[in-house]
Amino acid sequence: MNLVRSACLAVALVLSSGAAATAQDLDRGMEALEAGDYAAALEVWRPLAEVGNEQAQFFIAIMYFGGLGVLQDYVETVKWCRLAAEQGFAECQGALGELYENGHGVPQDNVKAHMWYNIAGANGASKRNEDRDEIAKEMTAADISQAQAMARECMSSGYVDCGW
């Protein structure tokens, strides 16, 4: 469950960014999640996510991915990850690669998985470069070229033209 493990990485970002109140709310939601109080975590994060906080969107995606206090729903996972990915949030960009690679909530697509891993790696999620290189072993040169072109287009468009 790479998405859940990725949350630990994101916590460091949460504690070092954003307004103090937002960081405190995000931290409070994480404490609730870790204590198994999923309803409290969702209660803290949902309002933040709905106004565009990419970290809260990521945490909600994790909850849907793992069925933590909500019904497991990969389509909802994709929805929340996409919102954060559109803001350049590397953890969700990498998670989208994972979702496309495994066909969770989206049709399985190695080209899009490679694209998202590549974007996430370029945005600082260096482990995703390894994921990109691993999936490339299963792809043709033409597929890799297409994925690279899609990644360039997605990034140059400000994450608007990403083959959604």
C-alpha positions in Angstrom: 0.0 0.0 0.0 2.4 2.7 -1.3 -0.1 5.5 -0.9 -0.4 4.9 2.9 3.4 4.8 3.2 3.7 8.0 1.1 1.6 9.7 3.8 4.6 9.6 6.1 6.6 11.5 3.6 3.9 14.0 3.2 3.7 14.7 6.9 7.1 16.3 6.7 5.8 18.6 4.1 2.7 19.4 6.1 4.7 20.4 9.1 7.0 22.6 7.2 4.6 24.4 4.9 1.4 26.5 4.8 -0.1 28.7 7.3 0.4 27.7 11.0 -3.4 27.1 11.5 -3.6 24.9 8.4 -0.5 23.0 9.4 -1.9 22.5 12.8 -5.2 21.2 11.4 -3.4 18.9 9.0 -1.3 17.6 11.9 -4.5 17.2 14.0 -6.1 15.2 11.2 -3.0 13.0 11.0 -3.0 12.3 14.8 -6.7 11.3 14.5 -5.9 9.0 11.5 -3.0 7.4 13.4 -5.3 6.9 16.5 -7.9 5.2 14.2 -10.4 8.0 14.5 -11.1 8.2 10.8 -14.3 10.3 11.2 -12.3 13.0 13.0 -9.6 13.0 10.4 -12.0 13.3 7.6 -13.9 16.1 9.5 -10.6 18.1 9.8 -9.3 17.4 6.3 -12.5 17.6 4.1 -13.0 21.4 4.5 -9.4 22.0 3.8 -9.4 19.7 0.7 -12.6 21.4 -0.6 -10.9 24.8 -0.6 -7.9 23.4 -2.5 -5.4 22.3 0.2 -3.3 19.7 -1.7 -2.1 17.9 1.4 -5.6 17.4 2.7 -6.6 16.2 -0.7 -3.8 13.6 -0.6 -4.8 12.4 2.9 -8.4 12.0 1.8 -7.2 10.0 -1.2 -5.3 7.7 1.2 -8.4 7.2 3.2 -10.4 6.2 0.1 -7.5 4.0 -1.2 -7.3 2.0 2.1 -11.0 2.2 3.0 -10.1 4.0 6.2 -13.4 5.2 7.7 -14.9 5.3 4.3 -15.8 2.7 1.8 -12.8 1.8 -0.3 -13.2 3.6 -3.5 -10.4 3.9 -6.1 -12.5 6.3 -8.2 -12.6 8.7 -5.2 -8.9 8.1 -4.7 -8.2 9.2 -8.2 -10.5 12.2 -7.8 -8.7 13.6 -4.8 -5.2 12.7 -6.1 -6.0 14.5 -9.4 -7.0 17.7 -7.6 -3.7 17.7 -5.7 -1.7 16.7 -8.8 -3.1 19.6 -10.8 -1.5 21.8 -8.2 1.9 20.2 -8.7 1.8 18.1 -5.6 4.4 15.4 -6.3 3.1 12.8 -3.9 -0.3 12.7 -5.6 1.4 12.8 -9.0 3.3 9.7 -8.1 0.2 8.1 -6.6 -1.5 8.6 -9.9 1.3 6.7 -11.6 0.7 3.9 -9.2 -3.1 4.0 -9.8 -2.6 3.9 -13.6 0.0 1.1 -13.3 -2.4 -1.1 -11.3 -5.7 0.0 -12.9 -7.2 1.2 -9.6 -10.0 3.7 -10.4 -8.7 4.2 -13.9 -8.1 1.8 -16.8 -4.6 0.2 -16.5 -2.3 2.2 -18.6 1.5 1.9 -18.5 2.0 5.0 -20.7 0.1 7.2 -18.2 1.7 5.5 -15.3 5.2 6.3 -16.8 4.0 9.9 -17.5 2.9 10.5 -13.9 6.0 8.8 -12.3 8.1 11.0 -14.6 6.3 14.1 -13.5 6.4 13.2 -9.8 10.2 12.5 -10.1 10.8 15.8 -11.8 8.9 17.5 -9.0 11.0 16.0 -6.2 9.5 12.6 -5.5 12.8 10.9 -6.5 11.6 7.4 -5.6 9.1 7.7 -8.5 12.0 7.8 -10.9 12.7 4.3 -9.9 9.1 3.3 -10.5 9.2 5.0 -13.9 12.3 3.1 -14.8 10.8 -0.2 -13.6 7.6 0.2 -15.6 9.7 1.2 -18.7 11.0 -2.3 -18.8 7.5 -3.4 -19.8 7.1 -0.8 -22.5 8.1 -0.3 -26.1 10.4 2.6 -27.1 7.4 4.2 -28.8 5.3 3.9 -25.6 8.2 5.5 -23.6 8.5 8.3 -26.1 4.8 8.9 -26.0 4.8 9.0 -22.2 7.7 11.5 -22.2 5.9 13.7 -24.6 2.7 13.6 -22.5 4.7 14.5 -19.4 6.2 17.5 -21.1 2.8 18.6 -22.4 1.2 18.1 -19.0 3.9 20.1 -17.1 4.1 22.9 -19.7 0.3 23.3 -19.5 0.3 23.8 -15.8 -1.2 20.3 -15.3 -4.2 21.1 -17.4 -3.5 19.0 -20.5 -2.6 15.7 -18.9 -4.7 13.3 -20.9 -7.5 13.3 -18.3 
